[in-house]
Amino acid sequence: MFSGNNVADQPEFYLFIAATILLSLGYMWGRRRNRRITYSAFDAISGILKPKDQTFTTIGGLTGYHANFIPHKNRSIKQVDATMTLLPRQSWLWYPFSLFLRRFDRLFLSFHLGKKATGSLREGHLIEKKYSTFAGARIENADSLHKETITWGKRTFFLYYKDDAVKREMERCQQMVGTDPGPLRHVALVPSQNRLFVFLIPVLGTVEHVVGQVYRWFLKIADSTQE
């Protein structure tokens, strides 16, 4: 790449040094940023659930993490799984392509019903219109559900529901989260698996409110079956 006896005299040498420094600084910035997003989100979830046990696993270096939470003295929810995938901010060569292809960070939550609440769910979804077109976001039995289009904040959502009772529950979830969905993109009650699935973008400072409200809403659904 370099010609001549004195490499330091070649302009390419300084370009190479500058690029190396830039990539190194980008790596450190991206690593700190991803860790901050991860710690902030998982700390918020832990604070809400107050688990008696929790485990964390790295599944993708600096871009993938999994956590398992066992709530303390909770007869309705036996376990909550959280999986987070982040943009590769530490790699400035790949980061622009990832922004174009993946667009945003992802946080998936799965709430598992305990035995006392098993069988209590009826299917319902609140899913953002744009997100519903993403690979992996398709609702398998959408044709068997009622569907409405609603405006939530500045976003358009689809409301899927099995019957009027679950429609009211999904509307109550919307009300509890607030007039703006924030980073929330999908809430799904899945009776075939006795789970609640939640997908949101883990924007700093927003996870605690959204997850906290959805969790309290879900507890009311699960607890109502034990009355």
C-alpha positions as CSV (number, residue, x, y, z in Angstrom):
1,M,0.0,0.0,0.0
2,F,2.9,2.3,0.7
3,S,5.7,3.1,-1.7
4,G,9.2,4.5,-1.1
5,N,11.7,4.0,1.7
6,N,10.2,6.4,4.2
7,V,6.6,5.3,5.0
8,A,6.0,8.3,7.2
9,D,6.4,10.6,4.2
10,Q,3.5,8.9,2.4
11,P,0.0,10.6,2.7
12,E,-1.6,7.2,2.8
13,F,0.2,6.5,6.1
14,Y,-1.5,9.4,7.8
15,L,-4.8,8.4,6.4
16,F,-4.3,4.9,7.7
17,I,-3.4,6.3,11.2
18,A,-6.4,8.6,11.2
19,A,-8.8,5.8,10.1
20,T,-7.4,3.5,12.8
21,I,-7.8,6.2,15.5
22,L,-11.4,6.9,14.3
23,L,-12.4,3.3,14.3
24,S,-10.9,2.8,17.8
25,L,-12.8,5.8,19.2
26,G,-15.9,4.5,17.5
27,Y,-15.5,1.1,19.1
28,M,-15.1,2.6,22.6
29,W,-18.1,4.9,22.1
30,G,-20.3,2.2,20.6
31,R,-19.4,-0.3,23.4
32,R,-20.2,2.3,26.1
33,R,-23.5,3.2,24.4
34,N,-24.7,-0.3,24.0
35,R,-23.8,-1.2,27.6
36,R,-25.6,1.8,28.9
37,I,-28.7,0.9,26.9
38,T,-28.5,-2.7,28.2
39,Y,-27.9,-1.9,31.8
40,S,-30.6,0.8,31.8
41,A,-33.2,-1.5,30.4
42,F,-32.5,-4.6,32.5
43,D,-32.2,-2.5,35.7
44,A,-35.6,-1.0,34.9
45,I,-37.1,-4.5,34.4
46,S,-35.5,-5.8,37.5
47,G,-36.8,-2.8,39.5
48,I,-40.4,-3.5,38.3
49,L,-40.4,-7.3,38.8
50,K,-38.3,-7.3,42.0
51,P,-37.3,-10.9,41.2
52,K,-36.1,-13.4,43.7
53,D,-33.7,-14.8,41.1
54,Q,-32.3,-13.5,37.8
55,T,-29.7,-14.6,35.3
56,F,-28.1,-12.7,32.4
57,T,-26.4,-14.2,29.4
58,T,-24.5,-12.7,26.5
59,I,-25.7,-14.1,23.2
60,G,-24.0,-11.8,20.7
61,G,-20.9,-10.1,22.1
62,L,-21.8,-6.4,22.5
63,T,-25.0,-6.7,20.6
64,G,-27.1,-9.5,22.1
65,Y,-28.2,-10.2,25.7
66,H,-30.7,-12.5,27.3
67,A,-32.1,-12.2,30.9
68,N,-34.4,-14.5,32.9
69,F,-36.4,-13.1,35.8
70,I,-38.3,-15.1,38.5
71,P,-40.7,-12.8,40.2
72,H,-40.9,-12.9,44.0
73,K,-44.1,-14.3,45.5
74,N,-46.1,-13.9,42.3
75,R,-48.8,-16.6,41.8
76,S,-49.8,-15.2,38.4
77,I,-46.5,-14.8,36.6
78,K,-43.9,-17.5,37.1
79,Q,-41.2,-16.2,34.8
80,V,-40.3,-13.3,32.5
81,D,-37.7,-13.7,29.7
82,A,-36.1,-10.7,28.1
83,T,-34.0,-10.7,24.9
84,M,-32.2,-7.6,23.6
85,T,-30.5,-7.2,20.3
86,L,-28.6,-3.9,19.6
87,L,-27.2,-2.2,16.6
88,P,-23.4,-2.7,16.2
89,R,-22.5,0.8,17.3
90,Q,-19.0,-0.5,18.1
91,S,-18.3,-1.2,14.5
92,W,-18.5,2.0,12.5
93,L,-17.8,0.1,9.2
94,W,-21.0,-2.1,9.7
95,Y,-23.1,0.4,11.7
96,P,-24.5,2.4,8.7
97,F,-25.6,-0.8,7.0
98,S,-27.2,-2.1,10.1
99,L,-29.1,1.2,10.5
100,F,-30.5,0.7,7.0
101,L,-31.3,-3.0,7.4
102,R,-32.3,-3.3,11.1
103,R,-33.1,0.4,11.8
104,F,-33.3,0.1,15.6
105,D,-32.5,-1.8,18.8
106,R,-35.0,-4.5,19.9
107,L,-36.2,-5.6,23.3
108,F,-38.5,-8.7,23.4
109,L,-40.3,-9.6,26.7
110,S,-42.2,-12.9,27.3
111,F,-44.3,-13.1,30.4
112,H,-45.2,-16.7,31.4
113,L,-48.4,-17.4,33.3
114,G,-48.3,-19.3,36.5
115,K,-50.4,-22.4,37.1
116,K,-53.2,-20.5,38.9
117,A,-53.7,-18.2,35.8
118,T,-53.1,-20.8,33.1
119,G,-55.8,-20.9,30.5
120,S,-57.1,-17.4,31.3
121,L,-56.0,-15.6,28.2
122,R,-57.9,-14.7,25.0
123,E,-56.0,-13.6,22.0
124,G,-55.4,-9.9,21.4
125,H,-52.8,-7.7,19.7
126,L,-51.8,-4.1,19.6
127,I,-49.2,-3.8,16.9
128,E,-47.9,-0.7,15.1
129,K,-48.8,-0.7,11.4
130,K,-45.2,-0.1,10.2
131,Y,-43.8,-2.8,12.5
132,S,-46.4,-5.3,11.4
133,T,-44.7,-5.4,7.9
134,F,-41.4,-6.5,9.4
135,A,-40.2,-10.1,9.1
136,G,-41.1,-12.0,12.2
137,A,-43.9,-9.7,13.2
138,R,-46.7,-11.4,11.3
139,I,-49.7,-12.5,13.3
140,E,-50.3,-16.1,12.3
141,N,-54.1,-16.3,12.7
142,A,-54.9,-12.7,12.0
143,D,-57.7,-13.9,9.6
144,S,-59.6,-15.4,12.6
145,L,-59.5,-12.2,14.6
146,H,-61.4,-8.9,14.4
147,K,-59.3,-6.0,13.3
148,E,-59.5,-2.2,13.8
149,T,-57.1,0.6,12.9
150,I,-56.5,3.1,15.7
151,T,-54.4,6.2,16.1
152,W,-52.1,6.2,19.1
153,G,-50.2,9.3,19.6
154,K,-48.6,10.0,16.3
155,R,-48.5,6.4,15.2
156,T,-51.0,4.1,13.6
157,F,-51.7,0.7,15.3
158,F,-53.8,-2.3,14.4
159,L,-56.0,-3.7,17.1
160,Y,-56.7,-7.4,16.8
161,Y,-59.0,-9.2,19.2
162,K,-60.9,-12.4,19.6
163,D,-64.0,-10.9,21.3
164,D,-65.3,-7.7,22.9
165,A,-63.9,-8.7,26.3
166,V,-60.3,-8.9,25.0
167,K,-60.9,-5.7,23.0
168,R,-61.7,-3.9,26.2
169,E,-58.5,-5.3,27.8
170,M,-56.3,-4.2,24.9
171,E,-57.9,-0.7,25.1
172,R,-57.2,-0.6,28.8
173,C,-53.6,-1.4,28.1
174,Q,-53.4,1.5,25.7
175,Q,-54.9,3.8,28.3
176,M,-52.5,2.7,31.0
177,V,-49.4,3.2,28.8
178,G,-50.7,6.7,28.0
179,T,-51.5,9.0,25.1
180,D,-48.2,8.2,23.4
181,P,-47.0,4.6,22.9
182,G,-43.4,5.8,23.1
183,P,-41.1,2.9,22.2
184,L,-43.8,0.3,22.3
185,R,-44.5,-1.5,19.1
186,H,-46.4,-4.7,19.9
187,V,-48.3,-6.2,22.8
188,A,-49.7,-9.7,22.3
189,L,-51.9,-11.9,24.5
190,V,-51.2,-15.5,23.2
191,P,-53.5,-18.0,24.8
192,S,-52.0,-21.0,23.0
193,Q,-48.8,-20.4,24.9
194,N,-50.2,-18.8,28.1
195,R,-47.9,-15.8,27.5
196,L,-47.8,-12.1,27.0
197,F,-45.3,-10.9,24.4
198,V,-44.1,-7.4,24.3
199,F,-41.8,-5.7,21.8
200,L,-40.4,-2.3,22.3
201,I,-37.4,-0.2,21.2
202,P,-35.2,0.2,24.4
203,V,-34.8,4.0,24.2
204,L,-33.0,5.3,27.3
205,G,-35.4,6.6,29.9
206,T,-38.5,5.0,28.5
207,V,-38.4,1.3,29.4
208,E,-39.4,1.6,33.0
209,H,-42.7,3.4,32.3
210,V,-43.8,1.3,29.4
211,V,-42.9,-2.1,30.9
212,G,-44.2,-1.1,34.3
213,Q,-47.6,-0.1,32.9
214,V,-47.9,-3.2,30.7
215,Y,-46.8,-5.4,33.7
216,R,-49.4,-3.9,36.0
217,W,-52.1,-4.3,33.3
218,F,-51.1,-8.0,32.7
219,L,-51.2,-8.7,36.5
220,K,-54.8,-7.5,36.6
221,I,-55.8,-9.8,33.8
222,A,-54.1,-12.8,35.4
223,D,-55.3,-12.0,38.9
224,S,-58.9,-11.6,37.8
225,T,-59.1,-15.3,36.9
226,Q,-58.3,-16.2,40.5
227,E,-61.1,-14.2,42.1
